[in-house]
Structures are given as C-alpha cells and as structure tokens.
Amino acid sequence: MKKTNILNGAIKNLYPINYLNESHFTNPVQKKTISEFGELKKLNNRIYKWNLTDSEIEKLKSTKLIELNLTE
C-alpha cells in the first residue's frame, strides 16, 4: 500500500504560500485544479511556489478537497 505524503502528491494543508514538487502534478485532476487557482511559479527543476488568496483557500477547502488530495 502506498503511503500518502507530500512526496507522492498529497497536500497537507493550504496556505497563502505553498511549495509543491513534481509529484503534485502527476494526477491530472489535481494538476488541473492547481492550475485553475492562484499563481503558480516554477522556482527550479523540482519545486513550484503556489500563491493563493484567502478566498481561494476557502473555496478550495469547501469544494476541491478530493481533487487536491488534501490530507488536512
């Protein structure tokens, strides 16, 4: 059984500034959801910075928990 953690795509919680790795983009539904909210910037070949507003965080938590693989 595969362990759920940030190295295999899980997101622990949502913050105004989130750091993601390549595993967060392997699930097409999660990748699409991430691309539809906030501002995503690639920092280097492994890490992305994902900025969210408070209202985006609220909306994501209330409607997209499964799509984001959120483990809160």
Secondary structure as GFF3:
##gff-version 3
##sequence-region A 1 72
A	DSSP	three_ten_helix	6	8	.	.	.	ID=ss1
A	DSSP	beta_strand	17	21	.	.	.	ID=ss2
A	DSSP	three_ten_helix	22	25	.	.	.	ID=ss3
A	DSSP	alpha_helix	28	36	.	.	.	ID=ss4
A	DSSP	beta_strand	39	42	.	.	.	ID=ss5
A	DSSP	beta_strand	47	51	.	.	.	ID=ss6
A	DSSP	alpha_helix	54	63	.	.	.	ID=ss7
A	DSSP	alpha_helix	65	68	.	.	.	ID=ss8
###
